[in-house]
């Protein structure tokens, strides 16, 4: 829907589509590849209309082989193309994991900088939409562990388009995680023209003096609800949307934590070995002596994402976040 000159009110998934369309128009080297991305417009309609506009040679329906089309995209990226690979759900990335970690993330180092892999791997992720097992995984930590690939996770339409364009223009591979719960949950003014949001920079959503709350992706709206309710009780929070999970924005974390002295990290993924643990390491390295209370994590559990009836018990909720905020405040 057109609202003002130069902007549209878009959902997150529409902003993703707009970002791809913007770059397909600008650069002939940009391609979109994946299962059902062409004629069907993607399982979430994220590529709807792109094949009709740009043709089958640039929006390519691939065989059902994540390893195959991801490997092909790596070769294309080395040879001058800018492929955008869609993995239908992040949990489907496992067959392609070997290609990403053995080749995409290492080629710059392997060739001593002579070649790079400028490709984007888009992947809807997360629970809360009543999708089956494997469709609901949140395994970003598998990718933040390997230097050579950046990991981006927007929570809003504006950031989704800007970060996607920045990812397409990045000279190295980027895993672009799209929170399914946020796909159509809200709308936001998004510029029609090309713009970028810098990779590696977090965003301060609300400002307070009492507690730092850190979240990303689908957990940002959950944290926002908790922060709002705590504000009504007189506890004011800094709320940080990390936006990029690798490399982390250490400056925004340290600045906030050194101000508040109390931290709650909200992570959908399993507790063990998650990105929240890396955030804690940043805090220990930069701000340990500023701490007034032990750091709290609100996370998923160390189990596979359960089936529908138990999904709400698995996911972090505003109530769980509030409990952790109250715990660090009263320590």
C-alpha positions as CSV (number, residue, x, y, z in Angstrom):
1,X,0.0,0.0,0.0
2,X,1.4,3.4,-1.0
3,X,1.5,5.8,1.9
4,X,3.9,8.6,1.2
5,X,6.1,9.6,-1.7
6,X,9.1,7.2,-1.8
7,X,7.9,4.7,0.8
8,X,5.6,1.7,1.0
9,X,4.1,0.1,4.1
10,X,5.4,-3.5,4.0
11,X,5.6,-6.6,6.0
12,X,8.9,-8.2,6.6
13,X,8.5,-10.8,3.9
14,X,7.4,-8.1,1.4
15,X,10.5,-6.1,2.3
16,X,12.6,-9.2,1.6
17,X,10.9,-9.4,-1.8
18,X,11.5,-5.7,-2.4
19,X,15.2,-6.0,-1.6
20,X,15.7,-8.9,-4.1
21,X,13.7,-7.0,-6.8
22,X,15.8,-3.9,-6.2
23,X,19.0,-5.8,-6.7
24,X,17.8,-7.9,-9.6
25,X,16.9,-4.7,-11.4
26,X,20.2,-3.0,-10.6
27,X,22.7,-5.8,-11.3
28,X,22.5,-8.5,-14.1
29,X,24.8,-10.6,-12.0
30,X,22.2,-11.1,-9.3
31,X,20.4,-14.5,-9.5
32,X,17.8,-16.2,-7.2
33,X,18.0,-19.9,-6.9
34,X,16.0,-22.5,-4.9
35,X,13.2,-24.9,-4.6
36,X,9.9,-23.4,-5.9
37,X,11.2,-19.9,-6.0
38,X,10.2,-19.3,-9.6
39,X,6.7,-20.3,-10.8
40,X,5.3,-20.8,-7.3
41,X,6.9,-17.7,-5.8
42,X,8.4,-19.5,-2.8
43,X,6.7,-21.4,0.0
44,X,6.2,-18.1,1.8
45,X,5.7,-16.0,-1.4
46,X,9.0,-14.3,-0.8
47,X,9.9,-14.5,-4.5
48,X,6.4,-14.0,-5.8
49,X,6.4,-12.3,-9.2
50,X,10.2,-12.3,-9.6
51,X,10.4,-15.0,-12.3
52,X,7.7,-13.3,-14.3
53,X,9.7,-10.0,-14.2
54,X,13.2,-11.3,-14.7
55,X,12.9,-14.6,-16.4
56,X,13.8,-18.2,-15.8
57,X,17.5,-17.6,-16.3
58,X,17.7,-15.3,-13.3
59,X,15.0,-16.7,-11.0
60,X,15.8,-20.4,-11.1
61,X,13.7,-23.3,-9.9
62,X,16.2,-25.9,-8.8
63,X,16.0,-29.7,-8.1
64,X,15.3,-30.7,-4.5
65,X,18.9,-30.8,-3.6
66,X,20.2,-28.2,-1.1
67,X,23.7,-29.5,-1.4
68,X,23.5,-29.4,-5.2
69,X,22.1,-25.9,-5.8
70,X,24.2,-24.4,-2.9
71,X,27.3,-25.9,-4.4
72,X,26.4,-24.6,-7.8
73,X,25.8,-21.1,-6.4
74,X,29.3,-21.2,-4.8
75,X,30.8,-21.9,-8.2
76,X,28.8,-19.1,-9.8
77,X,29.8,-16.7,-7.1
78,X,33.5,-17.4,-7.6
79,X,33.0,-16.7,-11.3
80,X,31.3,-13.3,-11.0
81,X,27.7,-13.9,-10.3
82,X,25.8,-12.7,-7.1
83,X,23.5,-15.6,-6.3
84,X,20.8,-15.5,-3.7
85,X,20.0,-19.0,-2.5
86,X,16.8,-19.8,-0.8
87,X,16.7,-22.6,1.7
88,X,13.0,-23.2,2.3
89,X,13.5,-23.6,6.0
90,X,16.7,-23.3,8.0
91,X,16.3,-26.9,9.1
92,X,16.7,-27.9,5.5
93,X,20.2,-26.5,5.4
94,X,21.9,-29.5,6.8
95,X,22.5,-31.3,3.5
96,X,24.2,-28.0,2.3
97,X,26.2,-27.5,5.5
98,X,29.2,-29.3,4.1
99,X,29.3,-27.1,1.0
100,X,28.9,-23.9,3.1
101,X,31.5,-24.7,5.7
102,X,34.0,-26.6,3.5
103,X,34.0,-24.3,0.6
104,X,31.9,-21.1,0.8
105,X,33.4,-19.9,4.1
106,X,37.0,-20.9,3.3
107,X,37.7,-19.9,-0.3
108,X,38.9,-16.4,0.5
109,X,41.5,-17.9,2.9
110,X,42.2,-20.9,0.7
111,X,43.1,-18.7,-2.3
112,X,44.9,-16.1,-0.2
113,X,42.3,-13.5,-1.1
114,X,42.4,-14.1,-4.9
115,X,38.8,-15.3,-4.9
116,X,35.7,-14.6,-2.7
117,X,32.2,-16.0,-2.6
118,X,29.7,-13.1,-2.7
119,X,26.5,-15.1,-2.2
120,X,23.5,-14.9,0.2
121,X,21.8,-17.9,1.7
122,X,18.3,-16.9,2.7
123,X,16.6,-19.1,5.3
124,X,13.3,-18.8,7.2
125,X,13.8,-20.0,10.7
126,X,12.2,-20.5,14.1
127,X,9.2,-22.0,15.9
128,X,5.8,-20.5,16.7
129,X,4.1,-20.9,13.3
130,X,3.0,-24.5,13.9
131,X,5.4,-26.0,11.3
132,X,6.6,-29.6,11.7
133,X,9.8,-30.8,13.1
134,X,13.0,-29.7,11.1
135,X,11.0,-26.7,9.7
136,X,11.3,-24.8,13.0
137,X,14.9,-25.0,13.9
138,X,17.0,-22.0,15.1
139,X,20.6,-23.2,14.6
140,X,22.4,-19.9,13.9
141,X,25.2,-21.0,16.2
142,X,26.3,-23.7,13.7
143,X,27.3,-20.8,11.4
144,X,28.6,-18.2,13.8
145,X,31.2,-20.8,14.8
146,X,33.0,-20.7,11.4
147,X,34.9,-17.6,10.4
148,X,34.4,-16.6,6.8
149,X,30.6,-16.4,6.7
150,X,28.5,-13.5,8.2
151,X,25.2,-14.2,9.9
152,X,22.4,-11.6,9.7
153,X,19.0,-11.8,11.4
154,X,16.6,-8.8,10.9
155,X,13.5,-8.4,13.0
156,X,11.7,-5.6,11.1
157,X,10.8,-4.8,7.5
158,X,13.0,-1.8,7.3
159,X,16.1,-3.7,8.5
160,X,15.2,-6.7,6.4
161,X,15.4,-4.8,3.1
162,X,18.5,-2.8,4.1
163,X,20.4,-5.7,5.5
164,X,19.5,-8.0,2.5
165,X,20.8,-5.4,0.0
166,X,24.0,-5.0,2.1
167,X,24.3,-8.8,2.2
168,X,24.0,-9.1,-1.6
169,X,26.7,-6.4,-2.0
170,X,29.0,-8.0,0.6
171,X,32.1,-9.7,-1.0
172,X,31.7,-12.7,1.3
173,X,29.0,-15.3,2.0
174,X,26.1,-14.2,4.2
175,X,23.5,-16.4,6.0
176,X,20.4,-14.3,6.0
177,X,18.0,-15.6,8.6
178,X,14.3,-14.6,8.3
179,X,12.1,-15.0,11.4
180,X,8.9,-16.7,10.2
181,X,7.0,-15.4,13.2
182,X,7.7,-11.8,12.0
183,X,7.0,-12.4,8.3
184,X,3.5,-10.8,8.5
185,X,3.1,-9.8,12.1
186,X,3.6,-6.1,11.5
187,X,4.1,-3.4,8.8
188,X,6.6,-0.6,8.6
189,X,7.5,2.3,6.3
190,X,10.1,1.0,3.9
191,X,11.8,3.3,1.3
192,X,11.1,2.3,-2.4
193,X,14.7,3.2,-3.4
194,X,17.8,1.2,-2.6
195,X,19.4,1.7,0.8
196,X,21.5,-0.4,3.1
197,X,21.7,-1.2,6.8
198,X,25.3,-1.9,7.9
199,X,26.2,-5.5,8.7
200,X,27.7,-5.8,12.1
201,X,25.8,-3.0,13.8
202,X,23.1,-3.5,16.4
203,X,20.2,-1.1,17.1
204,X,19.0,0.4,20.3
205,X,15.2,0.1,20.3
206,X,14.4,1.5,23.7
207,X,16.6,3.3,26.2
208,X,16.7,2.9,30.0
209,X,19.1,3.0,33.0
210,X,18.2,-0.2,34.9
211,X,18.7,-3.3,32.7
212,X,20.1,-4.2,29.3
213,X,17.9,-6.6,27.3
214,X,19.5,-8.2,24.2
215,X,17.5,-10.1,21.5
216,X,17.4,-10.7,17.8
217,X,15.0,-12.0,15.1
218,X,11.7,-13.4,16.4
219,X,12.6,-12.7,20.0
220,X,12.7,-9.0,19.5
221,X,8.9,-8.6,19.7
222,X,8.8,-10.9,22.7
223,X,11.5,-8.8,24.5
224,X,9.6,-5.6,23.5
225,X,6.5,-6.7,25.3
226,X,8.4,-7.6,28.4
227,X,10.3,-4.3,28.4
228,X,7.1,-2.4,28.0
229,X,5.5,-4.1,30.9
230,X,8.6,-3.6,33.1
231,X,8.6,0.1,32.2
232,X,5.0,0.4,33.5
233,X,6.4,-1.0,36.8
234,X,9.2,1.6,36.9
235,X,12.0,-0.5,35.6
236,X,13.5,1.0,32.4
237,X,15.5,-1.1,30.0
238,X,17.9,-0.7,27.1
239,X,16.6,-3.0,24.5
240,X,19.2,-4.0,21.8
241,X,18.3,-5.7,18.6
242,X,21.6,-7.3,17.5
243,X,20.6,-7.6,13.9
244,X,24.0,-9.2,13.0
245,X,25.0,-12.4,14.9
246,X,28.5,-12.7,13.4
247,X,30.3,-10.4,13.7
248,X,28.7,-9.1,16.9
249,X,28.5,-5.4,17.6
250,X,30.6,-5.4,20.7
251,X,30.5,-1.6,21.1
252,X,26.7,-1.4,21.5
253,X,26.7,-4.3,24.0
254,X,29.5,-2.9,26.1
255,X,28.2,0.7,26.1
256,X,24.8,-0.4,27.3
257,X,26.0,-3.0,29.9
258,X,28.5,-0.6,31.4
259,X,25.6,1.9,31.9
260,X,23.1,-0.6,33.4
261,X,25.2,-3.2,35.1
262,X,22.5,-5.8,34.5
263,X,21.8,-8.0,31.5
264,X,19.1,-10.3,30.2
265,X,19.7,-12.1,26.8
266,X,16.7,-13.6,25.0
267,X,17.5,-16.4,22.6
268,X,15.1,-18.8,20.8
269,X,17.7,-21.4,20.1
270,X,18.9,-24.1,22.5
271,X,20.6,-22.9,25.6
272,X,23.9,-24.8,25.1
273,X,26.5,-23.3,22.9
274,X,24.2,-20.5,21.6
275,X,24.9,-17.0,20.5
276,X,23.8,-15.8,24.0
277,X,27.0,-17.4,25.3
278,X,29.0,-15.4,22.9
279,X,27.3,-12.2,24.0
280,X,28.2,-13.1,27.6
281,X,31.8,-13.5,26.5
282,X,31.8,-10.0,25.1
283,X,30.4,-8.7,28.3
284,X,33.0,-10.5,30.4
285,X,35.8,-9.3,28.1
286,X,34.7,-5.6,28.0
287,X,32.5,-5.0,31.0
288,X,33.0,-7.5,33.8
289,X,33.8,-5.0,36.5
290,X,30.6,-3.1,35.7
291,X,28.3,-6.0,36.6
292,X,25.8,-5.6,39.4
293,X,24.1,-9.0,39.0
294,X,24.8,-12.3,37.2
295,X,23.7,-12.3,33.6
296,X,20.4,-14.0,32.8
297,X,19.6,-16.0,29.7
298,X,16.0,-16.8,28.5
299,X,16.3,-19.5,25.9
300,X,14.8,-22.5,24.3
301,X,15.6,-25.9,25.8
302,X,18.2,-28.5,24.9
303,X,15.7,-30.6,22.9
304,X,14.5,-30.6,19.3
305,X,11.7,-28.1,18.7
306,X,8.6,-30.1,19.9
307,X,5.4,-30.7,18.1
308,X,2.6,-28.2,18.0
309,X,1.0,-28.9,21.4
310,X,4.2,-28.1,23.2
311,X,5.7,-25.4,21.0
312,X,4.5,-22.6,23.3
313,X,6.2,-24.2,26.3
314,X,9.5,-24.4,24.4
315,X,9.7,-20.8,23.2
316,X,10.7,-17.9,25.4
317,X,7.7,-15.7,26.4
318,X,7.4,-12.2,27.7
319,X,6.5,-13.7,31.1
320,X,9.8,-15.6,31.2
321,X,11.7,-12.5,30.2
322,X,10.0,-10.4,32.9
323,X,10.9,-13.0,35.5
324,X,14.6,-12.7,34.5
325,X,14.5,-8.9,34.5
326,X,13.0,-8.9,38.0
327,X,15.7,-11.4,39.1
328,X,18.6,-9.2,38.0
329,X,17.0,-6.1,39.4
330,X,16.5,-7.6,42.8
331,X,19.9,-9.3,43.0
